[in-house]
Amino acid sequence: MGVFGIFWTIMAIQMGAPIFFAAFGIIFVGLAIGQAIYHFKNATGENRMSLLDITEANEEPDPLDRFLQKSAGPASHSREFQDDNSEHGSSYCPYCGSKVTNTAYQFCPKCGKALES
């Protein structure tokens, strides 16, 4: 991508094209360098940024989580597992002992093991 941007910029300047064609090439090269740095850091880094988290927060934290959930507060992290206890009965996971607030759950929100019906 960067080589194409350099080629584009040089050719646009040599042909005498309007300045925005050369500016497009320079922006294209800048984006290529930025993407290369981002992906290299993400591929070799310890805490990788991802669109889909397949690990829990205690295994590998997402570096962007602290910025995206700062305004939401501490309770927002487990919001999907919280329900009104008066409407739904609550129970405990037989494997890890964590509280399961909704009896409709088939798997434990903490350990992921299948719950008994």
N, C-alpha and C positions, 0 to 999 in steps of 0.2 A: 504494500500500500504506500509506504514511504518512497520507494523507488519510483513508482508511477507518479506520485506528486511532484517529485523533483524533475522527472522527465517532462511532465505537463508544464511546470513553471518555466523551465528553460525554453521549451518550444513556444510557449505563449509570448515570452519576451522577445525571442528571435524573430517571430512572425510579425511583431508590432501590434499584437492584439490589445484591446482595451485593458486598462489596469486591473479591472475586477477579475479577469481570467488569471492573471498572475497571482492576485490575492487569493483566489480560490485554491491554487496550487500550494501556496504557503500555508493556508489554513488546513488543507488536506494533509500536508506533511506534519504539521503540529498535532493533528488528531492521531496520526499514525504513531508518533512518538509517545503521546499520552497513553494510547491503548497498549503499546508494547510495554511500557513501564507498569501499568496497572495489571496486565495479565501475567507478566513475569513475577511481580510481587505476590500476586494471588496464587500462582502455581508453586512458588517456592516458600511462601510464608507459613507461619505456624497457625495463625487464626485467619482462615480464608473467608472472604466475603462471598455470599451465595444468594441466589434468588429463592432457593428452596432449601430449607434446613432439614437435613436428615439425621442430625444429631441433637441431643438435648443441650441446653445452655450450660450445664455443668461439665459436659464432655468437651465441647469446643464452642466458645462464645462467638457470636457474630459481632465483628467490630462496629458495624453500622447500627446495631441495636441501641447502643447508648445515645445515639443522636435521634433515631426515629421514635423511640418510646420515652424520651425525656419528659415531654409534656403530658403523657398518658398516666404517669404515676406507677408505683410499684405493683398495684393490684391488676394492672392490665395484662401482665405476662401470662397469667393463668385464667384470664377472663372466659375463655371458651369452656373451661371446666367448672365454672361457678354457676349454680342455679339456685333458685329459691328453695330453701330447705323445708319450708312449710308446705309447699306444693308437692315436692318429691321427697321421698324418704332418703336418708343417707346411710351408707354402709362403709365397710372398710375392706381393703384388698387383703385376701388371705395370704398373699405372698410377701408384700412389703409393708403392709399395715397402714398405708396412706388412706385418707378419708376420700370416699367416692361420693360426691354430692348428688349424683343423678343415677337412679337405679336403671335407667335405660342404657347406660354404658355397657358395652360388651367387653371392653378392655380397660385395664387400669390406666388412668392418666399419667401416673408416675413411672411404673415399671413396664407397662405395655403388655402384661400377661393377661390371658383370657380370664374373665370373671365368671364365677359360677352363677347360674340363673336362680 
